[in-house]
Amino acid sequence: MLSLCAWAGAGVLFFNRRFKNPRVVYYAIGAWVGLALLAGSAAPTLVQRLRVEPSELALEKTYLANNIDFTRKAYGLTDIQSRSHPARGEVDANIVADNQGTIQNIRLWDEGPLLQSYNQIQFFRLYYDFMAVHTDRYEVGGQLRQVMLATRELSAEKLPDEAQRWVNRRLQFTHGYGVAMTPVTEVDQGGRPGFFIKDVPPVGEIPLTRPDIYYGLKSLDFLIVRSGMKEFNYPGQDGPVYVRYEGQGGVQLSGFFRRLIYSIKFMDINILISGEIASDSRIQYRRTVPERFSTVTPFLMRDREAYPVVADGRLFWIQDAYTVTRRYPYATPYENRFNYIRNSVKAVVDAYHGTIDYYVADPSDPMIQTYQAIFPGLFKPLSDMPGYLRGHLRYPLDLFTIQSQMLLQYHMEDTVVFYNKEDQWSIPIQSSFGETAALRPYYIVARLPGEEKEEFLLIQPFTPADRHNLVGWIAARSDGEHYGKMELFRFPSGRHVDGPNQVEARIDNDAVISEQFTLWGQVGSEVSRGILLVIPIGDAILYAEPVFLKPETLDFPELRRIILADSRQVVMHPTLDDGIDVLAGKLPAVEATPLVEEAAKAPGVSATIAQSIEEIRRTLQEAAGKLEELLDRLQQQNP
């Protein structure tokens, strides 16, 4: 109607050239504005108030059904298998015995504390940095083991001031080196992480013969390899070890014209005049994985993180990518960005050569089919991916987060239930030490109910809207033929299951645990609690949370305790096995180690304070001995 009115007004104004009556202009514009107000605001408001509101559900039922159906299709929610879960409250000896594979893979380390530990004990030189910790799984000793790992990236800006020279920054310090890899279940003496791969050159249970990282998470805008300068490889026992790049990455500076063009591109005359650059030298730029990926395929949306994989003795990066659009009919937009998403592509970047291979993970997606037709040589079938990489594919974190958010409402498929929001869900909240945060999805190795073996899963629990008890959880599978399958487990509606926030409150209210936290705080240590994990083991639910200590003056956390909980009790012990034995009834609930002894061992405690604590301990022991003697005498006098 507005379009017709605008065309009519334009015609009137055109013919008004002859009559030149200004009122015609006012009438034409006024008519359009009046119709815009009437048709765009007043009429919809009246229809909504007088026609729709008295019979809203009946009139909108068809549209609600379309919205539910198409939104579930747009976000890949239609294939989710829904099952019931009994959510038993107690973790007894039988459950422990039947689920040892899950229990022995309970994640004890968090990304934040582990990253700080790596940057204290595995960096070796000031110019190395661990940028981010990633999660994956590896077969070690015939068992599936969940690990956390981080790449040792080169930070050239941390070189000493006297070494901040063009030759050093552009020709000599060219690459990072190796990774640190930790099994999530192992804690060495002193609360430090154990390692599957560590040190330089790398040693460990997983072979890594090509640890050089020319393409990673951090880099200068350009570097030149195969120059006349030796490239620093790693600090050896007898001095620096040097290497010459033999890979395929970079553009060969084969002549004067190329050197001139690149000196203009990077506004650096040294590229043109340096005598260290030879005809076979190669200039490398766009070396970070996100920049490299987005430059080649800007039409794909990438996942928040590319994760490293150690395979075939080399380092690779796997980057999940998505096809998205805002034009899927009837579907509800996610954060007003898109209303359709598919994890259609897995990209693999070689950390040494910089090559990118794109593999189609969802060939049924019509958008990726179109891109394949446009770029016929770019995409490969997933079956072409090497086997040593396929075992490290994982369900992408961003997609799972989006699907979990949409599932909060769109698990309700009945239009009446959806309209009344009778079963609205929310993401659990966890609070500890006064800090509140949403419980993000997390990877675990566990055995799903009804399955025969453990697998790599991505988990997200759910709570009712504005409530803290759990109503269910969803798992995305990543291994073998089950890759991409999602299963939703719903708890019985008539049973209360503690949510993360309620378990955190139980921890805070536990007298023994709160006493230990207070004592640690009084001796100069900062206490931090990790992410509370909700772990399904058989028909029961187990809650696990690590406790870290670190000195106030140094970011060097140590894992000192593991808190475990079921519906009956909350326990805190130095080891996972002791905590499990307490829950199963094999050990007493009270920890035997005196709190004063543990306080004396806390990081950051000076010798004077430790001596005072020891004197307090001896005094308490003497007092306890005298009290026992007094009680014995009283019992003898009054049997």
Secondary structure, DSSP 8 states (H G I E B T S, - for coil): -HHHHHHHHHHHHHHHHHH--HHHHHHHHHHHHHHHHIIIIIHHHHIIIIIIGGGHHHHHHHHHHHHHHHHHHHTT-TT-EEEE---BS---HHHHHHTHHHHTT-----HHHHHHHHHHHS--STTEEE---EEEEEEETTEEEEEEEEEEEE-GGGS-GGG--HHIIIIIS--EE-EEEEETT-EETTTEE--SEETTTTEESS--SB-EESSBS---SEEEESSSS-EEEEEETTEEEEE---SS-SEE--SHHHHHHHHHHTT-THHHH-TT--TT-EEEE--BHHHHHHHH-TTSEE-S--EEEEETTEEEEEEEEEEEES--TT---BTTTBSEEEEEEEEEEETTT--EEEEES-TT-HHHHHHHHHSTTTEEEGGGS-HHHHTT----HHHHHHHHHHHHHHT--SHHHHHHTTT-EE--EEEETTEEEE---EEEEE--TT-SS-EEEEEEEEEETT--S--EEEEEE-SGGGTT-EEEEE--TTS----HHHHHHHHHH-HHHHHHHHHHHHTTEEEEE---EEEEETTEEEEEEEEEEEETTS---EEEEEEEE-SS-EEEESSHHHHHHHHTTSS-SS--S-HHHHHHTSTT--HHHHHHHHHHHHHHHHHHHHHHHHHHHHHHH--
